[in-house]
Amino acid sequence: MADAKLSQEPAYWNSEVAKKLEVSDSTLRKWCIQLEATGYKFVKGENDSRAFTKHDLNAFTTI
């Protein structure tokens, strides 16, 4: 997903994803850091903020 462009598919921000997964923003951030440590790539927005795609949401619900 590193090659994905925000303009090509819908993106969701931290607070939206945390609410959907029923976890806190800090828990979501910890999960992201753990995934990135294994080589998982998130699309990045301005200021290096993560923009979550449908693929990312599926990954979180699978884990």
C-alpha positions in Angstrom: 0.0 0.0 0.0 3.0 2.3 0.0 2.3 3.2 -3.6 -1.3 4.2 -2.9 -2.3 7.8 -3.4 -4.8 9.5 -1.2 -6.6 10.8 -4.2 -7.2 7.3 -5.7 -9.1 5.8 -2.8 -11.0 6.9 0.3 -8.8 7.5 3.3 -9.8 7.5 7.0 -7.9 9.4 9.7 -6.9 8.2 13.2 -10.0 9.3 15.1 -12.4 7.7 12.5 -10.5 4.4 12.5 -10.2 4.3 16.3 -13.9 4.9 16.7 -14.8 2.2 14.1 -12.5 -0.3 15.9 -13.7 0.8 19.3 -10.2 1.5 20.6 -8.5 4.7 21.8 -6.3 6.8 19.5 -3.3 5.8 21.5 -4.0 2.0 21.1 -4.4 2.5 17.4 -1.1 4.4 17.3 0.6 1.5 19.2 -0.8 -1.1 16.8 0.5 1.0 13.8 4.0 1.2 15.3 4.0 -2.5 15.8 2.9 -3.2 12.2 5.4 -0.7 10.8 8.2 -2.5 12.7 7.3 -5.6 10.7 7.5 -3.7 7.4 3.8 -2.8 7.0 3.5 0.5 5.1 0.7 3.0 5.7 -0.1 5.9 3.3 1.1 9.1 4.9 -0.6 12.5 4.7 0.7 15.9 5.7 3.0 16.0 8.7 3.6 12.3 8.3 0.1 11.5 9.7 -1.2 8.1 8.7 -4.1 7.9 6.3 -5.9 4.5 6.6 -7.3 2.8 3.5 -9.9 0.1 3.3 -7.0 -2.4 3.1 -5.7 -1.1 6.4 -9.1 -1.4 8.0 -9.4 -5.0 6.8 -5.9 -5.7 8.3 -6.9 -4.4 11.7 -10.2 -6.3 11.8 -8.3 -9.5 10.8 -5.7 -9.1 13.5 
